[in-house]
């Protein structure tokens, strides 16, 4: 066992003059997932002492800017989270980490961060970040709401419990540790900043979330949560070498494929059409280069009462998001204007092969894929295709729907 990481955490924080934020706990892995924390401590025993420290207070970084300071670091594009390295014996990018998500409203340069979001575009959005997140995703720019934090913690814990039960190991997704509230005074300061800087329409959209409270979500991840869209070296030899030398493409994509199929086996949709425009666990900004997914927020349980077409469309769109991630990761996402279909077709054949192989390799006793997923992925005849393409009658006009329902009710009352 390594020297006390708790002592090291405190020493690192003191050497950087980091402040701590105290707050009430609204979620704790220790009280809600004993089997998960037991497996986690067996894998990373130093976490016990870390959790003792974090029960009462959370270290706060000096800045919202990406940087490397000792064992604390913020990766580029990680505008709502920073990491603490747990192992001194592993290279920094291979070390497991504790991730702190949502500390930004407590930092002095938070207003500057919002100023940047007021002029910076978000990927292909037609809005600046400060408008996009409230108006398109219902999220607070640069801030984690208590509602979002608790939801992320619970879905991650649910996945980990089922994965541990059936696969005998923790899943390659975050392991939720704690959700801390942010002090009332800091929340009020954050609200004032956002009210003064955001457009009225953006602020009105997020005001209910602000009133319900802000939080810091703390989770464990098995290595540095470097995502597929990573850029930057943070002035470190190890980070620079990583940026210049891409990880093993096939190994990474193989593990993503297996994780997607495992989620389906465990009874989840990795992505659903309800999450359209809100991101996905397998998208380019959430798929991690160690083969895991950094944000399971798009994952939902498959329900027997779900519309068959909803499930089919969700699976298909999830695979499309995954293909887009793979194409961008391989650098083939901008096809030639001459013969433009080659890249996409070749990539899908590759992905389809990996996914169907994973259906065999990730099979476990007591698990089976939902028949609606199987039928969609393995149509073997024209009649199978027609069955997958069979659509229910949907009424655009409510009056027609009401008449049809009434007629159906009358007919069912007679034998």
N, C-alpha and C positions, 0 to 999 in steps of 0.2 A: 504493500500500500504506500502511496506517495505521501510526502509530508502534508500536514493539514492544509487543505485547500481553503478552509475557512480563514485560517490565519493569513494565508497568501492573498486571499481576496481582500481582506481588510488592509493588509500592508500595501497592496497595489492601489487600492482606493485612496489611502492616505498619501502615498507618494505622488499621486496626481491631483491631490486636493479635491477629490470628488465629494459631493454632498450625498446624503441619503434621504430618501423620502419614506416616511412612515405612513401606514394606512391600514384600514380594515381589510380583512381577507374575505372574499366572497366565493372563492373556490380553492380547494386544497386537495392535491392528489393523495396526500397521506390519509385523509378521511373518506375519500370517495373511490379509491382504486388501490386497495392493499396489494392485490396480486400483481398489479402493474408496477407499483413502487418497489416491491420485493425483487422483481425481475430487473428493474432498472438499477437498483443498488448493487445487485450481484454483478451487473455489467460495469457499473461505474461507482464503486464504493465511496468515493470522496463526495458524492452528492449529499450524503446524510448530513455532513457538517455544513455544507453550503445551504441546505434547506433550513437548518437551525438559524443561520444568520438571516436568511431572506424572510422568515416568518414575520419578523418585526419591521424590516426596513429594506428598501431597494436602492442599490447604488445608482447614481445619476451621472451620465457622461458630461464632459465639459462643453460639448457642442453638438449640434445637429449635423455637422459636416463629416463626411467619410474620413476616417483616420485610423491609425494604429498607434495605440499608447500602451506599451507593456502587454499585458494579457487582455486588455479591453480593446475592442475594435468595432468600427462601423463599416460595413461593406458599401461600395458604391451602389446607388439605387435603392438602398435600404433606408428609406426616409422615415420609417416608423420603428426601427429596431436596431439594437446594437448587441454585441456578443461578449461573453467572457469565456476565455479558454480554460478548460478544466485540467488538461494534462500538460505537464512540463516535459514529459518524456517523448512526446510525439511532435512532428512538425505542426506548425500552427494550423494549417489547413486540414490536417488529418485529426486533430484533437477534437473530442466531443466538446460541446459548448452549452452554456446556459444563455438563452436568448431573452432579452428584455424588450418587449414590444409596447410602445405607448408612453415612453418617458418624455417625449419631446415638449409637451406643454409646460413641463417643469423647468425648462432650460431658458437661459437668458436670451439666446439668439432665436427663440421660436418665432418672434415677429418677423425676423429677417427671412426665415424659412417660408413663412406665408407670403411675404413679398415676392419671393422667387416663384412660388406656385401660382401667383397671380399673373405671371408673364410666361411661364413655361408650358409648352404643350405636353400632352400625355400620349405617347405613341401616335396612333392614327386618329385620336379624338379630334373633333373640330372645335373643342373648347380647351381653355387653359386648365391646368390641374385644379385650381381653386374653384372652378365652376364644374368641372367634370365629376369630381368625386361626390359632391352633394347632389347634383342634378341627374347624373347618370347612374351612380352606384348607391346613393343614399348614405354616403359615408362622410365623416368629418375630415377635412383636409389636414393631414399631419397629426391626427389625433385618433386615439382608440376609445370608442365608447364602451361603457360597462356592458351594454347589451351585446356588442360584437365580441368582446373579450370572453364573456361567459359562454356564448354560443360556440366559439372556436374551441374553448377548453373542453366542453362537453362532447362535441362531435369527435375530437381527437381522442378523448378517453374512451369513448364507445368503440372506435376503431381498434385502439390498442388492446382493449379487453378481448374482443372477438379474435383478433389476430393472434394474440398470445395463446388463447385457448386452442385454436385450430392449427396454428403453425409452430407453436412452441417457442416463439421469439417475438420481440417487439417489432412493429412495422416501421418501415423507413419513412415515417412522418413524425411531426413533433410529438413529444410526450409532455402533456400539460402538467405543470408543477403547481403554480399559484396564480390567482388573480387578485391584485391589490387595488384598492381604491386610491384615487389622488385626493389630496387634502382639499377641503372646501375653498380655502383662500386661493389656492392655485387654480382650481376650477373656475372661480369667478374671474380671475385675471385672464384665463384663456378665453372665456366667453366674451369678455370685453374686447380682447384683441381681434377675435373673429368677427364680432359685430361691427367693429370699426373698419375692417379691411375687406370683408367679403361683400359681394353684391347682395342686395336685399333678397332676391329670389333664392340664392344659394344659402344664405343664413337662415331664412324661414324654413327651408327644407330640413336643416339639421338641428334646429332649435330644440325639438322634443328630445333628441338624443343627448344634447348637452344638458338638459334639465334632469335627465335620468342618471347622470354621473359619468365620469371618465375613469379609465382604469389602466393599469399596467399588467400585461399578461406575461408570465414567466414560463418558459418551456425549455425542455432539453432536446437537443438534436445531436445525432451520433457523430457528426463531423461539422466542419464549417459550412453553414448553409449557403454555399456559393451556388447561384442559380445559372441556368443556361444562358441568360442574357448578361452575364458578368462582363464588366469592363473596368480596367484600372489596376494599379499595382500597389497603392497605398504607401509608396516609398520603401517597400520591403523587398528584399531579395526573393523571399519565398513567394510573395504575391506577384512580383514581376515575372518570375519563372512560370507561374501558373498561367498568367495572362498570355504569355508567349507560346506556351506548349499546351495545346488542347488535351483534355482527358481522352481516354480510350472511347471513341465514339460508339463502337458496337456494344461494348460492355455496359455503358450508360443507358443506351436505348433498350437493350435487353432487359435491364432491371426495371426501367420504367414500364415496359410491356408487362412484365410479370406482376408488378405492383397493381397495375390497372386490372388485370384479370383476378388477382387476389381480392380486390375490393368487390368485384362482381360476384365472386364465389361467396364472400362474406355477407352478401345481400344488400350491397350498396350500388347506387348509381354514382360513379365518380364525378359526373357532371349531369345537370338537367337543364332543360330549356327554360326553367324558372330562373336560372342564373345567367341568362343571356345578357351580355354586356357587363357582367360583374366579375369576370375572370373564372378560371378553372384550376383545379389542383395540378393539372398536367400542362398548363400553358407555359409559354416561353419565360414568363417572369416568376413562375412558381416551381417548375421542375428543377431539381437540384442535380448537380453534376456527379453526385455520389450514387445516383439512381433512385433517389427518394423524391418526395413532394413536400415542399415547405409549408403549404397552406391547404388544409383539407376542408376549407369553408364551403366549397361547392359540392361536397359529398352529402348525399341524402340516402336514407334507407329505402329500399324497394318495398312498396306497399301492395298487398294483394288487391286493393281497391283502385290502384292506379290504372288510368286509361292505357290500353295496350299501345295505342299510337304514341302516347306521351313517352312511354318507356322506349319504344323503337327510335323515336326522334332524338331522345336524350342520349342513347347509346351511340347513334350515328354521329350526332354533333360532337359528342365527346371524342370519338375517334378522329373526327376532322380537326378538332383543336390539337389533338395529339400529333396528327400528321403535320400540321403547321409548325409545331414545336420542333419536330424532327427535321423538317426541311430547313428551318432557320438554323438549327444546331449544326447541320451538315453544310450550310452555306449554299443551298440550292433553292432558296425561296424566291429568287428573282429570275424566273425562266426567260429564256431568249424569246424575242418576238418572232423568230423563225423556228418553226416546229416546237411550239410552246408546251406541248402536252407531255413530253418525255420525262422531265424531272418528277412531276407529280405522280405519274403512273408508276415509275420505277420505285418511288418512295413508298407508295401504298402497297405494292406487291411485297416489299420488304417488311413493312409493318404488319400486314395481314399474316404473313408467315410467322412472325414472332408471336403475335397474339394467339394464333391457333396452336402453336407449339406450347405456349404457356397454359392453355386450357388443359393440356395433358400433364405438364410438369407441376403445375400448382394445384392439381386435384388432391384433396385430402379426405380421409374418412369423415363422414357426417356433413360434408359440404357438397352441394350440387348447384349448378347454375340455374337460374330462373328459366323455365321453358320458353318464355317470351324472348329472352336473350339468345338462347340456343337456336330457336327457330329462325331468328333474324340472321345469325352468323353462319348457319349451315343449311341454307336451302339447297335441296338436292334435285328438285324436279320443278317443272313449270307450275304444278299445283302448289308446291311449297312457296314459290314466289308469289302466286296469287293470294295465298293465305296471309303472307307477310304484308301484301299490298291491300288487303281487304280493309276498307274504310267504313266506319260507322256513319250513319246518316246524321248530319249536324244541321240544325235549323239556325239560319241567320236571323229570322224574324221570331220574336218571342211569342207572338200570337199563334203562329203555326206550331211552335213547340208545345204550347199549352194545350192546343186542340189535340195534337197527336198523343200527348200524355194522357189526356182525359179519355180518348178513344181506347188507348191501350189498357187503361184501368178498368173500363167497362167490359172489354173483351175478356180480361183475366178473371172477372168475377163470375163468368159462366163456364161450366165444365165443357 
